[in-house]
């Protein structure tokens, strides 16, 4: 069973140059909208010895304005994570968690699971009108009947903007 993306991509420190300078709503507006991964991978190292790597291409996320003019809220799947804009990009405001339940299936049939994701490091770098780089490290604990899986996850990807401010 795997859970990928933000909850499904969010992303370790990535270098790049932003197309904006400073904080505030001007910089924030550049990020706001719907985004689609056009490249990237998510690499997991799990306590059961598995180490899957999955492509992110085709996954989506949405970025909206946060509580202040320098905050962003990233929504991907069931998880929301808050970032703050700085001079070279946006970073997590602090370590954040997301817990959700879902249904999965395997050769044994359908089952219900609970996932807990702890986002420890994440950055967004806005490169131009349509390119966003994301890098993230998180820990995911997945519990389902008879099993608990603990994974360290690194996500790195590039996204294209699908639309402007919503």
Backbone as ProteinMPNN parsed JSONL, in Angstrom:
{"seq_chain_A": "XXXXXXXXXXXXXXXXXXXXXXXXXXXXXXXXXXXXXXXXXXXXXXXXXXXXXXXXXXXXXXXXXXXXXXXXXXXXXXXXXXXXXXXXXXXXXXXXXXXXXXXXXXXXXXXXXXXXXXXXXXXXXXXXXXXXXXXXXXXXXXXXXXXXXXXXXXXXXXXXXXXXXX", "coords_chain_A": {"N_chain_A": [[0.854, -1.176, 0.0], [0.607, 2.199, -0.776], [0.949, 5.654, -0.216], [0.994, 8.614, -1.858], [2.37, 11.708, -3.218], [1.607, 15.063, -2.149], [0.147, 14.688, 0.029], [-0.698, 12.98, -1.54], [2.535, 14.446, -3.568], [4.165, 16.703, -1.573], [6.78, 18.446, -0.679], [12.166, 18.581, 0.436], [14.939, 20.55, 0.689], [15.335, 22.685, -2.024], [17.204, 24.075, -4.593], [17.061, 27.062, -6.513], [16.026, 29.827, -8.551], [13.945, 32.451, -7.692], [11.275, 34.223, -9.305], [10.531, 36.537, -8.223], [10.771, 39.154, -5.777], [11.205, 39.624, -2.322], [8.618, 39.785, 0.282], [5.032, 39.445, 0.707], [1.818, 40.255, -0.836], [2.126, 40.496, -3.637], [4.164, 38.69, -4.353], [2.962, 36.401, -3.337], [0.67, 36.129, -4.948], [1.732, 35.096, -7.326], [2.012, 32.391, -6.862], [-0.551, 31.402, -6.407], [-3.175, 29.31, -7.44], [-4.06, 26.501, -9.579], [-2.042, 23.641, -9.987], [-0.064, 21.305, -11.898], [1.859, 18.387, -11.785], [4.58, 17.991, -13.955], [6.899, 16.66, -14.011], [9.006, 14.639, -11.895], [9.687, 12.775, -8.834], [8.763, 10.56, -6.169], [10.342, 9.229, -3.475], [10.436, 6.508, -1.34], [11.402, 5.107, 1.809], [10.848, 2.408, 3.641], [9.922, 0.793, 6.766], [9.502, -1.905, 6.406], [11.356, -2.775, 4.666], [10.923, -2.154, 2.033], [11.409, 0.065, -0.762], [10.025, 1.945, -2.575], [9.893, 3.941, -5.593], [8.069, 6.453, -7.063], [6.572, 7.966, -9.941], [5.559, 11.404, -10.243], [4.225, 12.725, -12.199], [1.3, 14.098, -13.56], [-0.14, 14.229, -11.154], [-1.927, 16.578, -9.087], [-2.071, 19.826, -7.449], [-3.375, 22.448, -5.35], [-2.986, 25.889, -4.701], [-3.712, 28.359, -2.369], [-4.467, 31.628, -0.958], [-3.115, 32.318, 2.246], [-3.624, 32.962, 5.795], [-2.332, 35.391, 6.219], [-0.797, 38.024, 4.242], [1.615, 36.994, 3.395], [1.433, 34.285, 3.507], [0.793, 30.975, 2.261], [-1.502, 28.397, 1.384], [-1.265, 25.063, 0.727], [-2.962, 22.606, -0.949], [-3.25, 19.25, -1.406], [-4.644, 16.385, -2.385], [-6.044, 14.968, 0.525], [-4.696, 16.617, 2.303], [-3.676, 19.697, 3.835], [-1.245, 22.201, 3.879], [0.625, 24.796, 5.363], [2.562, 27.46, 4.122], [5.182, 29.949, 4.246], [6.111, 32.897, 2.56], [9.359, 33.753, 1.53], [12.486, 35.424, 0.781], [13.661, 33.78, -1.152], [11.823, 31.906, -1.935], [9.125, 29.74, -0.849], [8.536, 28.305, 2.345], [7.78, 25.698, 4.74], [5.764, 26.73, 7.497], [6.06, 25.605, 9.982], [6.66, 22.32, 11.447], [4.178, 20.137, 10.289], [1.098, 18.224, 10.465], [-0.989, 15.707, 8.959], [-3.836, 13.766, 9.0], [-5.73, 11.098, 7.786], [-8.319, 8.887, 6.547], [-8.934, 6.061, 4.433], [-9.783, 3.902, 1.66], [-8.38, 0.933, 0.456], [-6.996, -1.582, -1.75], [-5.879, -4.94, -2.268], [-4.417, -8.127, -3.131], [-5.78, -9.586, -1.256], [-8.224, -8.435, -1.023], [-10.527, -5.704, -0.329], [-9.766, -3.038, 1.934], [-9.763, -0.882, 4.852], [-7.834, 1.966, 5.687], [-5.724, 4.021, 7.803], [-3.931, 6.984, 7.598], [-1.115, 8.846, 8.635], [0.608, 11.752, 8.149], [3.594, 13.429, 8.616], [4.834, 16.428, 7.91], [8.008, 17.52, 7.518], [10.067, 19.054, 6.286], [9.831, 21.386, 3.686], [9.734, 23.026, 0.547], [8.901, 25.583, -1.807], [9.628, 26.845, -4.943], [9.172, 29.448, -7.025], [9.578, 29.843, -10.376], [8.929, 31.132, -12.811], [6.249, 32.456, -14.847], [4.875, 30.034, -15.18], [6.079, 27.859, -13.876], [6.871, 25.845, -11.171], [8.852, 24.676, -8.554], [9.101, 21.961, -6.326], [10.096, 20.623, -3.224], [10.38, 18.169, -0.75], [10.351, 16.632, 2.495], [9.017, 14.028, 4.347], [7.343, 12.07, 6.877], [5.531, 9.108, 6.859], [2.981, 7.276, 8.293], [1.231, 4.401, 7.995], [-1.637, 2.634, 8.73], [-3.3, -0.391, 8.66], [-5.538, -3.249, 8.593], [-3.942, -5.589, 10.572], [-1.368, -4.623, 10.047], [1.265, -2.188, 10.236], [2.861, 0.422, 8.71], [5.781, 2.274, 8.342], [7.224, 5.01, 6.844], [9.894, 6.937, 5.443], [9.884, 9.732, 3.394], [10.873, 11.319, 0.401], [10.265, 13.927, -1.757], [10.507, 15.346, -4.935], [9.852, 17.647, -7.431], [8.559, 19.159, -10.489], [6.199, 21.587, -11.446], [3.472, 22.739, -13.489], [1.544, 25.653, -14.008], [-1.954, 25.638, -14.077], [-4.014, 27.443, -14.086], [-4.872, 30.893, -13.266], [-5.115, 33.136, -10.434], [-7.651, 32.158, -8.234]], "CA_chain_A": [[0.0, 0.0, 0.0], [1.399, 3.407, -0.778], [0.257, 6.934, -0.25], [2.015, 9.467, -2.451], [2.044, 13.071, -3.565], [1.734, 15.922, -0.961], [-0.447, 13.591, 0.743], [-0.694, 12.068, -2.694], [3.628, 15.187, -3.705], [4.679, 18.015, -1.088], [8.156, 18.257, -0.962], [13.457, 18.812, 1.005], [15.347, 21.858, 0.225], [15.618, 22.679, -3.446], [17.724, 25.369, -4.995], [16.473, 27.616, -7.714], [15.906, 31.257, -8.369], [12.568, 32.902, -7.797], [11.034, 35.306, -10.238], [9.974, 37.639, -7.454], [11.641, 39.537, -4.668], [10.525, 40.093, -1.128], [7.415, 39.161, 0.792], [3.815, 40.201, 0.468], [0.803, 39.691, -1.716], [2.604, 40.412, -5.013], [4.844, 37.408, -4.476], [1.984, 35.36, -3.048], [-0.208, 35.962, -6.107], [2.399, 34.284, -8.333], [1.844, 30.99, -6.509], [-1.949, 31.022, -6.252], [-3.812, 28.674, -8.584], [-3.988, 25.045, -9.68], [-0.766, 23.218, -10.546], [0.009, 19.915, -12.299], [3.233, 17.889, -11.915], [4.992, 17.514, -15.272], [8.033, 15.76, -13.776], [9.358, 14.468, -10.491], [9.521, 11.462, -8.212], [8.631, 10.418, -4.731], [11.121, 8.065, -3.059], [10.099, 6.081, 0.012], [12.174, 4.069, 2.477], [9.891, 1.946, 4.652], [10.449, -0.117, 7.776], [9.352, -3.298, 5.988], [12.424, -3.055, 3.716], [10.605, -1.692, 0.689], [11.886, 1.411, -1.097], [9.461, 2.292, -3.884], [9.991, 5.276, -6.174], [6.914, 6.634, -7.933], [6.527, 9.226, -10.686], [4.527, 12.346, -9.814], [3.59, 13.319, -13.377], [-0.156, 13.978, -13.61], [-0.754, 14.614, -9.875], [-2.233, 18.005, -9.032], [-2.236, 20.485, -6.158], [-3.948, 23.789, -5.422], [-2.406, 26.841, -3.744], [-4.586, 29.497, -2.087], [-3.953, 32.628, -0.016], [-3.19, 31.942, 3.649], [-4.212, 33.922, 6.734], [-1.683, 36.691, 6.053], [-0.399, 38.283, 2.855], [2.827, 36.254, 3.052], [1.196, 32.862, 3.71], [0.137, 30.172, 1.234], [-2.021, 27.103, 1.817], [-1.163, 24.091, -0.344], [-3.908, 21.492, -0.795], [-3.029, 18.148, -2.324], [-5.399, 15.283, -1.796], [-6.724, 15.334, 1.769], [-3.817, 17.373, 3.198], [-3.407, 21.123, 3.676], [-0.008, 22.593, 4.549], [0.834, 26.245, 5.282], [3.903, 27.936, 3.798], [5.399, 31.393, 4.336], [6.959, 33.39, 1.474], [10.604, 34.41, 1.905], [13.169, 36.063, -0.349], [14.067, 32.827, -2.184], [10.791, 30.898, -2.13], [8.211, 29.534, 0.271], [8.888, 27.159, 3.173], [6.802, 25.366, 5.781], [5.787, 27.636, 8.647], [6.516, 24.748, 11.079], [6.299, 20.94, 11.144], [2.718, 20.026, 10.243], [0.6, 16.859, 10.31], [-2.252, 15.46, 8.266], [-4.32, 12.413, 9.236], [-6.939, 10.803, 7.024], [-8.645, 7.477, 6.328], [-9.326, 5.759, 3.068], [-9.998, 2.504, 1.308], [-7.406, 0.409, -0.482], [-7.234, -2.979, -2.121], [-4.747, -5.768, -2.652], [-4.861, -9.466, -3.519], [-6.665, -10.097, -0.205], [-9.519, -7.755, -1.073], [-10.609, -4.288, 0.016], [-9.546, -2.772, 3.348], [-9.746, 0.512, 5.268], [-6.567, 2.335, 6.293], [-5.547, 5.357, 8.363], [-2.595, 7.494, 7.293], [-0.66, 10.048, 9.329], [1.768, 12.309, 7.457], [4.276, 14.528, 9.311], [5.647, 17.203, 6.973], [9.12, 18.049, 8.3], [10.733, 20.088, 5.494], [9.231, 21.54, 2.372], [9.96, 24.33, -0.064], [8.359, 25.872, -3.126], [10.371, 27.904, -5.615], [8.451, 29.912, -8.206], [10.616, 30.217, -11.331], [8.403, 32.068, -13.798], [4.793, 32.457, -14.887], [4.219, 28.737, -15.224], [6.94, 26.792, -13.38], [7.031, 25.787, -9.72], [9.638, 23.53, -8.092], [8.738, 21.574, -4.971], [10.969, 19.64, -2.592], [9.762, 17.876, 0.539], [10.666, 15.433, 3.281], [7.966, 13.766, 5.324], [7.249, 10.727, 7.446], [4.165, 8.62, 6.708], [2.638, 6.056, 9.012], [0.014, 3.846, 7.417], [-2.124, 1.511, 9.517], [-4.442, -1.103, 8.119], [-5.709, -4.503, 9.342], [-2.808, -6.474, 10.765], [-0.082, -4.077, 9.6], [1.623, -0.785, 10.405], [3.988, 0.707, 7.831], [6.397, 3.563, 8.66], [8.08, 5.342, 5.705], [10.49, 8.252, 5.238], [9.575, 10.022, 1.999], [11.442, 12.521, -0.213], [9.552, 14.274, -2.986], [11.082, 16.432, -5.727], [9.134, 17.716, -8.683], [8.291, 20.42, -11.184], [4.783, 21.717, -11.756], [3.045, 23.812, -14.392], [0.308, 26.295, -13.564], [-3.092, 25.364, -14.949], [-4.839, 28.651, -14.166], [-4.438, 32.003, -12.424], [-5.739, 33.312, -9.125], [-9.048, 31.721, -8.243]], "C_chain_A": [[0.891, 1.227, 0.0], [0.489, 4.616, -0.853], [1.274, 7.918, -0.771], [1.479, 10.836, -2.791], [2.325, 13.974, -2.379], [1.22, 15.125, 0.178], [-0.456, 12.534, -0.305], [0.386, 12.467, -3.634], [3.852, 16.142, -2.653], [6.121, 17.889, -0.81], [9.315, 18.737, -0.108], [13.991, 20.053, 0.36], [15.834, 21.804, -1.208], [16.15, 24.039, -3.827], [17.093, 25.785, -6.302], [16.374, 29.11, -7.52], [14.469, 31.653, -8.6], [12.453, 34.07, -8.744], [10.418, 36.504, -9.538], [11.003, 38.051, -6.424], [10.78, 39.992, -3.519], [9.282, 39.312, -0.788], [6.2, 39.929, 0.315], [2.957, 39.623, -0.622], [1.243, 39.617, -3.165], [3.289, 39.087, -5.268], [3.866, 36.263, -4.275], [1.104, 35.081, -4.256], [0.407, 35.087, -7.189], [2.161, 32.795, -8.097], [0.395, 30.521, -6.599], [-2.529, 30.471, -7.547], [-3.713, 27.163, -8.495], [-2.73, 24.666, -10.455], [-0.797, 21.729, -10.851], [1.483, 19.519, -12.422], [3.489, 17.474, -13.358], [6.241, 16.659, -15.171], [8.25, 15.642, -12.272], [9.104, 13.056, -10.002], [9.324, 11.602, -6.712], [9.342, 9.126, -4.357], [10.824, 7.75, -1.608], [11.097, 5.052, 0.507], [11.341, 3.641, 3.669], [10.501, 0.901, 5.576], [10.245, -1.596, 7.444], [10.389, -3.69, 4.936], [12.13, -2.613, 2.293], [11.103, -0.269, 0.487], [11.353, 1.803, -2.467], [9.744, 3.733, -4.293], [8.864, 5.391, -7.183], [6.988, 7.953, -8.674], [5.378, 10.097, -10.181], [3.747, 12.932, -10.98], [2.093, 13.026, -13.386], [-0.86, 14.282, -12.304], [-0.937, 16.12, -9.837], [-2.227, 18.515, -7.598], [-2.797, 21.882, -6.407], [-3.314, 24.654, -4.351], [-3.36, 28.023, -3.621], [-3.898, 30.447, -1.117], [-4.123, 32.114, 1.408], [-3.794, 33.053, 4.484], [-3.596, 35.313, 6.628], [-1.238, 36.838, 4.598], [0.855, 37.528, 2.441], [2.666, 34.75, 3.263], [0.454, 32.237, 2.531], [-0.384, 28.895, 1.874], [-1.998, 26.179, 0.605], [-2.081, 22.92, -0.012], [-3.581, 20.456, -1.855], [-3.68, 16.928, -1.708], [-6.065, 15.761, -0.523], [-5.908, 16.251, 2.685], [-3.703, 18.845, 2.806], [-2.171, 21.461, 4.483], [0.21, 24.078, 4.314], [2.306, 26.574, 5.09], [3.965, 29.432, 4.033], [6.39, 31.778, 3.24], [8.189, 34.085, 2.061], [11.261, 34.976, 0.655], [13.551, 35.086, -1.46], [13.042, 31.718, -2.41], [9.876, 30.822, -0.927], [8.619, 28.264, 1.011], [7.779, 26.897, 4.179], [6.9, 26.369, 6.918], [6.297, 26.909, 9.886], [6.192, 23.303, 10.678], [4.784, 20.808, 11.253], [2.308, 18.582, 9.995], [-0.732, 16.823, 9.594], [-2.626, 14.002, 8.531], [-5.614, 12.213, 8.454], [-7.123, 9.294, 6.911], [-9.063, 7.28, 4.884], [-9.543, 4.271, 2.883], [-8.958, 2.104, 0.28], [-7.768, -1.01, -0.859], [-5.913, -3.648, -2.461], [-5.288, -7.142, -3.001], [-5.808, -10.085, -2.499], [-8.028, -9.443, -0.189], [-9.413, -6.285, -0.724], [-10.436, -4.117, 1.517], [-9.587, -1.265, 3.602], [-8.405, 0.787, 5.943], [-6.663, 3.736, 6.909], [-4.115, 5.767, 8.088], [-2.329, 8.741, 8.121], [0.611, 10.503, 8.633], [2.305, 13.467, 8.283], [5.188, 15.21, 8.307], [6.743, 17.897, 7.768], [9.873, 19.161, 7.588], [10.04, 20.18, 4.148], [9.521, 22.925, 1.846], [9.308, 24.381, -1.44], [9.192, 26.992, -3.718], [9.648, 28.213, -6.912], [9.482, 30.455, -9.185], [10.16, 31.227, -12.371], [6.89, 31.928, -13.83], [4.144, 31.083, -14.843], [5.045, 27.583, -14.661], [7.148, 26.914, -11.877], [7.822, 24.533, -9.387], [9.243, 23.249, -6.652], [9.712, 20.509, -4.475], [10.457, 19.419, -1.179], [10.327, 16.633, 1.18], [9.515, 15.25, 4.258], [8.063, 12.328, 5.809], [5.792, 10.316, 7.362], [3.996, 7.309, 7.466], [1.276, 5.615, 8.513], [-0.396, 2.632, 8.244], [-3.338, 0.917, 8.832], [-4.469, -2.479, 8.762], [-4.455, -5.377, 9.36], [-1.453, -5.912, 10.384], [0.041, -2.592, 9.92], [2.884, -0.562, 9.581], [4.48, 2.12, 8.107], [7.414, 3.877, 7.562], [8.628, 6.763, 5.808], [10.367, 8.533, 3.743], [10.246, 11.322, 1.563], [10.768, 12.724, -1.559], [10.255, 15.447, -3.642], [10.357, 16.468, -7.056], [9.012, 19.109, -9.249], [6.834, 20.419, -11.596], [4.544, 22.855, -12.73], [1.705, 24.333, -13.903], [-0.797, 26.045, -14.588], [-3.973, 26.593, -15.127], [-4.304, 29.722, -13.232], [-5.143, 32.01, -11.09], [-7.22, 32.963, -9.21], [-9.87, 32.488, -7.254]], "O_chain_A": [[1.869, 1.26, 0.747], [-0.579, 4.593, -1.465], [2.342, 8.053, -0.174], [0.282, 11.096, -2.668], [3.249, 13.665, -1.627], [1.892, 14.951, 1.195], [-0.255, 11.352, -0.03], [0.566, 11.833, -4.673], [3.408, 17.069, -3.33], [6.447, 16.704, -0.754], [10.474, 18.514, -0.458], [13.34, 20.528, -0.571], [16.659, 20.961, -1.558], [15.594, 25.058, -3.417], [16.648, 24.952, -7.091], [16.617, 29.608, -6.421], [13.848, 31.244, -9.581], [13.41, 34.813, -8.959], [9.849, 37.384, -10.184], [12.001, 37.359, -6.226], [9.76, 40.655, -3.707], [8.927, 38.334, -1.445], [6.316, 40.932, -0.389], [3.313, 38.629, -1.255], [0.77, 38.736, -3.883], [3.032, 38.432, -6.278], [3.941, 35.256, -4.978], [0.819, 33.923, -4.559], [-0.321, 34.399, -7.904], [2.116, 32.021, -9.053], [0.149, 29.341, -6.848], [-2.396, 31.076, -8.611], [-3.33, 26.614, -7.462], [-2.396, 25.295, -11.459], [-1.468, 20.966, -10.156], [2.266, 20.212, -13.072], [2.721, 16.701, -13.93], [6.614, 15.997, -16.14], [7.742, 16.444, -11.488], [8.418, 12.258, -10.642], [9.668, 12.61, -6.095], [8.996, 8.054, -4.854], [10.944, 8.615, -0.741], [11.585, 4.225, -0.265], [11.146, 4.417, 4.604], [11.462, 0.217, 5.222], [10.774, -2.457, 8.148], [10.33, -4.785, 4.376], [13.005, -2.691, 1.432], [11.207, 0.506, 1.438], [12.122, 1.974, -3.413], [9.824, 4.628, -3.451], [8.713, 4.536, -8.056], [7.418, 8.958, -8.107], [4.348, 9.585, -9.744], [2.714, 13.57, -10.775], [1.666, 11.881, -13.241], [-2.057, 14.569, -12.312], [-0.189, 16.857, -10.48], [-2.359, 17.74, -6.65], [-2.71, 22.423, -7.509], [-3.124, 24.208, -3.219], [-3.767, 28.615, -4.62], [-2.872, 30.11, -0.526], [-5.159, 31.538, 1.742], [-4.405, 33.979, 3.95], [-4.262, 36.308, 6.914], [-1.299, 35.884, 3.823], [1.138, 37.428, 1.247], [3.649, 34.012, 3.207], [-0.388, 32.87, 1.894], [0.228, 28.37, 2.804], [-2.625, 26.464, -0.416], [-1.99, 22.323, 1.061], [-3.627, 20.741, -3.052], [-3.296, 16.494, -0.622], [-6.605, 16.867, -0.496], [-6.393, 16.628, 3.752], [-3.642, 19.193, 1.627], [-2.053, 21.059, 5.64], [0.008, 24.572, 3.205], [3.177, 26.052, 5.785], [2.94, 30.113, 4.024], [7.381, 31.084, 3.013], [8.073, 34.903, 2.974], [10.649, 35.0, -0.413], [13.749, 35.508, -2.599], [13.364, 30.696, -3.015], [9.853, 31.723, -0.089], [9.0, 27.271, 0.392], [6.943, 27.763, 4.439], [7.995, 26.812, 7.266], [6.906, 27.532, 10.755], [5.518, 23.084, 9.672], [4.179, 21.311, 12.199], [3.055, 17.807, 9.398], [-1.5, 17.785, 9.622], [-1.814, 13.105, 8.308], [-6.491, 13.077, 8.469], [-6.192, 8.524, 7.151], [-9.489, 8.216, 4.208], [-9.491, 3.492, 3.834], [-8.685, 2.851, -0.659], [-8.736, -1.572, -0.346], [-4.958, -2.998, -2.887], [-6.498, -7.307, -3.152], [-6.559, -11.004, -2.827], [-8.901, -9.849, 0.577], [-8.339, -5.69, -0.813], [-10.902, -4.95, 2.295], [-9.46, -0.47, 2.67], [-7.895, -0.054, 6.683], [-7.554, 4.52, 6.582], [-3.187, 4.991, 8.316], [-3.206, 9.588, 8.289], [1.577, 9.746, 8.532], [1.56, 14.388, 8.618], [6.201, 14.643, 7.897], [6.458, 18.761, 8.597], [10.283, 20.127, 8.232], [9.704, 19.162, 3.543], [9.552, 23.891, 2.608], [9.181, 23.371, -2.133], [9.437, 27.995, -3.049], [9.523, 27.358, -7.789], [10.186, 31.416, -8.874], [10.939, 32.093, -12.771], [6.308, 31.335, -12.921], [2.967, 30.977, -14.499], [4.737, 26.426, -14.946], [7.551, 27.965, -11.379], [7.507, 23.448, -9.876], [9.07, 24.169, -5.853], [10.099, 19.609, -5.22], [10.134, 20.38, -0.481], [10.732, 15.694, 0.495], [9.089, 16.199, 4.915], [8.763, 11.495, 5.233], [4.908, 11.081, 7.747], [4.769, 6.366, 7.296], [0.297, 6.356, 8.595], [0.396, 1.71, 8.437], [-4.279, 1.625, 8.471], [-3.501, -2.851, 9.426], [-3.976, -5.837, 8.324], [-0.467, -6.648, 10.394], [-0.936, -1.845, 9.882], [3.867, -1.284, 9.741], [3.689, 3.064, 8.107], [8.359, 3.115, 7.359], [7.915, 7.682, 6.211], [10.702, 7.683, 2.919], [10.191, 12.318, 2.283], [10.708, 11.815, -2.387], [10.566, 16.437, -2.979], [10.251, 15.449, -7.738], [9.315, 20.102, -8.588], [6.294, 19.403, -12.034], [5.315, 23.813, -12.789], [0.848, 23.575, -13.449], [-0.605, 26.215, -15.792], [-4.6, 26.776, -16.171], [-3.364, 29.468, -12.479], [-5.703, 30.998, -10.668], [-7.938, 33.398, -10.11], [-11.071, 32.248, -7.131]]}, "name": "protein", "num_of_chains": 1, "seq": "XXXXXXXXXXXXXXXXXXXXXXXXXXXXXXXXXXXXXXXXXXXXXXXXXXXXXXXXXXXXXXXXXXXXXXXXXXXXXXXXXXXXXXXXXXXXXXXXXXXXXXXXXXXXXXXXXXXXXXXXXXXXXXXXXXXXXXXXXXXXXXXXXXXXXXXXXXXXXXXXXXXXXX"}
